[in-house]
């Protein structure tokens, strides 16, 4: 099977040296390869002041994707500056399905960064997962211009208030058949824990 795929371009995972994803991507592009080096933009909080700073990080630290003909380019790729190895299992190069590459590409926004959060629409019920408003539920209103903050209408016993919080602290709620609310998404709160 390896000989059949070795003669046609396929997607492979390239393991890079520590923190050299961009350098490796650039070096492999000079060979004329199609590359995928997905990135995230995240907030890193100063441990003393709590002030957030925008930081760009790789989606898969230490790994990038390259499309190449294994039999023709493996040795050139393996000895390219920044490359540690081509990922293998049982001494066979690990192929990446085209559908996975397309899935990652479909999540890349117009700004060039991968979107990992749920898409929220006005009117969606949400829960705040951390901070001073932790575990309060409300209704998503809109994203703020800086795109990392959202506006939520909180419904409390005797008042309603709009609050603006970090997007990372908000999780969309779903409803199960028995009527219990549960959080969905990466910041999900376990059912039954409030």
ABEGO torsion letter per residue (X at the ends): XAAAAAABBBBBBBBBBBGAAAAAAAAAAAAGBBBBBBBBBBBBBBAAAGBBBBBBBBABBGBBBBBBBAAAAAAAAAABBGBABBBBBGGBBBBBBAAAAAAAAAABBAAGBBBABBBBBBGBBBBBABEAABGBBBBBABBBAAGABBBBBBBBAABBBBBBBBAAABBBBBBBAAGBBBBBEAABBBBGBX
